[in-house]
Amino acid sequence: MFVDIAGIHLKAGKGGDGAVSFHREKYVAAGGPDGGDGGRGGNIIFKVDDNLSTLADFRYKRKYAAEDGQNGGASRCTGKSAKDLVISVPRGTLVRDKETGRIIADISDDEPIVIAKGGNGGWGNMHFSSATRQVPRFANDGMRGEELDVTLELKLLADVGLIGFPNVGKSTLVSVVSQAKPKIANYHFTTLTPVLGVVSMGEGSSFVMADIPGLIEGAGEGAGLGHEFLRHVERCRLLLHVIDVSGSEGRDPIEDFDKINKELAVFSSELKDRPQIVVGNKCDLIEDEDIEKLREYFENKGLKFFPIMAAIAEGTKPLIDYVAATLATLPPIKRYEADFVPEPIVTAKKNNRSFKIAVRGGVYYVEDAEWLIDVMNKVDPDDYESLQYFERTLRSEGIIKALEKQGIVEGDTVNIYDVEFDYVP
């Protein structure tokens, strides 16, 4: 089954929590804090696997989560960092943010790409000791890993794309000029999946040709399987527009040509201007003078026309030689640049930490500050130094100052994610 689009959920690993520990050893008084740091959470990495040709595996598994880092330990032991989760995809897969549709990465090269970063491990309490705080009873929790919904979209990497109506001979052509063996028969929509074939031009020289399933009128707007097939044309550097010059299907070849180009323009303005070569197949079924009329028609449009008989490979060598020479003058296969910048887990002006103050019913609410949840999770309300650490965080991040601007006075209630306390200046 050929699948070229899939939606999945990614969750990178959380960093391990820092440890709260104190050195205990015989004859050693006041050993001090020795809690170790947490390990890093696992990243989610995408890499190319040339043994894959579809995204079918992602129809059955849609959630991918990397492992969390281990927590820190006593004696300054750092927790073990988690293994990265590596996901294999076909070459030419685009990773898009599901919500915005923006491109996160184009998985077309051999270099693995990190799509979701794991969280850093939290600091152990050994980092929080000072001359005035010698017994810190708190540590940092590990940071959460990035979590996002993405859409995977496969766009074949091919130099040349064969386009045209069904049953015009595209599959036959790719089978005689390459080692590809697509299913061929005399009925509509024989080719239901794109087929790649490598055309060898001698030692060290070759190009990839894609047999794109036949298009129909309205394909550019999604009729039939239009969008599913047209997306595979987008990367092609050169298009071979195959027409049935004999009209054996009861269609006019020139009308076919115009209709397909209209669908390309509807789907993408870039495709409309992509270089094309017109290939007139089944030339054995019409007279030579009719072939010359077609040649004149297309050459007047500035297009090169090659009459062939694909079934017996007649006329295919001059065509392939010309294709190879044309490709040498064209830019390389299109690569898509990432245009998506994931929002960090915490965002704001200062230290990437934002917040909002709202006053309702005499209570001062600190909102839109998810980063504070991580801070509050590591606060021990029964430990004075831990509470001091929390207060210093509120002051250093500007929350106390913002509350004062809103008119808070001693004794007023502050609510931070359902945790309430009285304000004391």
Buried (B, 14 or more C-beta within 10 A) or exposed (E): EBBBBBBBEBBBBBBBBBBBBBBEEEEEEEEEBBBBBBBBBBBBBBBBBEEBBBBEEBBEEEEBBBBBBBBBBBBBBBBBBBEBBBBBBBBBBBBBBEEEEEBBBBBBEEEBBBBBBBBBBBBBBBBBBEEEBEEBBBBBBBBBBBBBEBBBBBBBBBBBBBBBBBBBBBBBBBBBBBEBEBEBEEEEEBBEBBBBBBBEBEEEEBBBBBBBBBBBBBBBEEEBBBBBBBBBBBBBBBBBBBBBBBBBEEBEBBEBBEBBBBBBBBBBEEBEEBBBBBBBBBBEEBEEEBBEEBBEBBEEEEBBBBBBBBBEBEBBEEBBEEBBEBBEEEEEBBEBEEEBEBEEBBEBEEEEBBBEBEEEEEEBBBEBBBBBEBBBEBBBEEBEBBBBBBBEBBEEBBBBEBBEEEEBEEEBBBBBEEEEEEBEE
